[in-house]
Amino acid sequence: MPSDIFIFGLGNPGIEYKYTRHNFGFIAVDYFAELNSFPNFVHKKNYAISSKTFSDSIADKKNVYLIRPLTFMNLSGTAVNDVLKKHNVFCFKNGIKENGNRSTDDVPLVVVIHDDLDLNFGRIKIKFGGSGGSHNGVISIINSLRSKEFLRLKLGTNSAMRNKFKTGADYVLGRFSKDEIQQLPDILNMLSDILTSLIGDGLTKTTNKFNSVLKG
C-alpha cells in the first residue's frame, strides 16, 4: 500500500464559486479535512495544502496530503504538477515504474476528486486512468503530467435542473439547489469512507469493496 497519498479536490478559487457544482472537489476535500481533524491549510503560490500522518502501527504509516489548487479550473494541472514535483512524485505509464516494478498499490497514490456532468447527482464513480472527457480541470492535469495514470473520484452533478441553463458550463457554475444541499452530507460521508479505505486498504481492495455498492 502507498506510504504517501495526494488527494486533490478541484474547483475555482473565489467566494463567488464557493458553493457551485464545479467546486464539488473543494467541498469534498474540506469535508474530509474537518472530519479527520487535519491542520489548517497552508497557502502556497498555486495551491493550498494540509497534511496528516495516519498510522495503524509503527511500521505502517501513511502521509496524506489534501490539496486545493488555487489556479482556476482550466489550469489545475499547474498546481498538481507543482505539488508532485516538490514531493518527487511522478505518475507512471500503464501503472508501471520505469524500472519495471508494479506501481498501483506500492507507490504514492494520486487522487483527483472532481464534479462529473455525465453522472446523476448523488452518484460517485471510482476510475483509474482514462481521458479527461469534457472536464477542463482533468484535461489540464493530464496535459501537465503527460500521464493519465491517476485515480479519479467522480461526483455526479447532473439533474433535471440542467435544462434551465443554456450550456453545461453555465449549469456547473450554478449553485446547488436546497434539496441537493440537504443530500450533500450523505454523499460526502460515502466519499469519506472511500478515502478512508484508500488510506487503510489501498486501491485494489477499495475498488473491489465499493464498486458494487456505488452501482447499486
Protein Blocks (a to p, Z undefined) as FASTA:
>chain_A
ZZbdcddddddedjklmmgmklmmmmmmmmmmmmnopacddddfkbccddddddfbfklc
cdddddddfbdfklmmmmmmmmmmmnopacdehhiafkopafklmcccdddddddfkbce
hiacddeejiekjafklmmmmmmnopabbcdddddfbdfklmmpmbfklmmmpccdfklm
mmmmmmmmmmmmmmmmmmmnojmlmmmmmmmmmmZZ
